[in-house]
Amino acid sequence: MPKAYLSIGTNIGNRQENLENALKALQAESGIIIESVSGVYETDPVGFEDQESFLNIAVTIQTTLDPESLLQKGLAIESELGRVRLIRWGPRLIDIDLLLYDGVTQQTETLELPHPRMTERAFVMIPLQEIAPAIAEPLLQEEVLADQGIHKTDIQLDW
C-alpha cells in the first residue's frame, strides 16, 4: 500500500481539538491508515504574519487512494470540519497538506508533489523529521529554517 506524508495545522479556536478531529476524520476514511503522528509543535505564522500561532503535526499514512483522490479527501475533511478560505496563508481552522506520496513526482493544475514549499517551512520539516528522518534529513535546509519560530509542546493528542 502506498505511503504518504501529510502536514496538518490550525490556529483558530481549540487548536488541539481541531488536530484531533482531523486525525479522527482521516482514520475514519476507508483507504487511509494512520501509521504515525509527530509530536505537536507550536509555530509562528508564515506569509501573513498578523495572526495567532499555529499548532502543527506531521502524519504518515498508508493509503489505497491515488494522490489526486487523497488531496481531494483532505480538502473535503477541511470543509467538513469548518474551514473557510478567506486570506492566502491566513488564519485557518484546519489545513491538511499532502507533502509526499510514495516517491511520486508530479505537477498538475491541482497538485504538485513533492509539496513545492515544504523545505522552506520549519512547521513542516521539523515534525516530518521526527516521524520520517530518512526522508526529511536530506531535504533539510537549516539556514532557511533557523529563524522560524517553532517549539515542541507537551500536548498529547487523543484520536
N, C-alpha and C positions, 0 to 999 in steps of 0.2 A: 504494500500500500504506500503511495507517495507520502512524503513528509513535507510539511510546510511550516513556516515560522511567521507568527503574527506579532504585531505591536498593538497594545491596547492602552488608551489614555483617556483621562477625564479631568475636568476642572470646574464642573458645575454641580451644585447640590451635594449629596452624600457620595463623595468620590469612592470610598471603599465599597459601598453598596453598588455603585454603578459598575465597578470592575467585577464584583461577584455576579451581578446579573448578566453581564456579558459572557462570563465563563459558563454560567448555567445555561444560557441560550445556545452557546456553541456546543456544549456537551449534550444537549437535548436533540441536536440535529443528527439524523441518520447520515452516515457517511463521514462523520467527524469524531475522532477520538483524541481527547487531550492527553498528551504524553507527559508534558512538563510545563510548569509555570515558574517564572522567576520570582524573586522577592519583589516587593513593591518599592518603587523609587519615587521620591518627590523631586520634581524638576521645575526649573524656571521656564516660562513660556518662550517659544522661539518664533520669529517672524513678527507677529502682532504681540508686543510685549506688555501692553497695558491691560493685563488680566491676571486672574488668580493663578497660583502654581498648579501644576498637574500632578496626578498620580499616574505612573506608567508601569506596565509589566510587559514581558515578552512571553510568548506561548509557543510551544512545539506541539503540532498536531499531526496525526495521520489522517488521511482523507481519501475517499473514493471520488471526490469532486475534482473536476479539472480546474485549472487556475481561474478561468473566467467565471465559472459557477461558484467557486469559493469566494471570489471578490464580491459577486452579487449577493451571496449569502451573508457576508459581513455587512454589506450596505443595508440589507433587509433587517438584520438584527439591530443595527444602529437606529433605523427608523422605528422599529417595534419598541425599542427602549426609550424613544422620545427625542432623538437627535433632530435638530433643525439647523440647516446650514445657512448662516447669515453672513459671516465675515471669513474670508480665507485666512486660515491659521488662527482664527478667533476662538473664543470660548466654546467648549463643546461638552455636552452631557456624556458622550461616549464616542470614541474614534477607534475603529478596528482597521488596521492597515496590514495588507499582505506584503511581507518583506521578501520572502524567498519561497520557491516551490520546487523541491526535488531537483535542483540543479538547472531548472528551465531558465532560458534567457528568451525574452520576447518583448516586443514593443508594438502595441496596438493603440487604437484611439482611447480605449478604456483602461488598459493595464500595461504597466511596464515592470518587468522582472529582470534582475532584482529591482527592488524599490529604488527609484533614482536618487533619493536624498538620504537614504538610510545611513550612509557612512558619515554624513555631516551632522548627525544628531546623537548627542550623548544619551538622550532619553530612549533611543532605540538600541544603540550599540552596547551600552553598559549592561542592561538587562539581558540582551541577546548573548553577550559574552558569558554571562552566568549560566545559561542553560545550554549553550552550544559553543563552547570555547574554540573548538577546532574550526568552526565555520567563521566565527566573529573575529578571532585574533588576526588573521591575515588581512582583514578589511579595516582594522582599527587605524585611525589617523589621530593619534593622541594630541598632536599640536592643534588640530581642528576642534577637538572635544574639550580641551583643557579649560577653557574659560566659560564653559556652560555649567550653570548651577544644577547639580544633581547630588542627591544623597539617598542611601538606602534607609528605609523606615523599618520599624519593627511590626508593621501591620501584618496580620495573618488573615489571609482571605479564606472565607468559608463558602465553598461552592459544591 
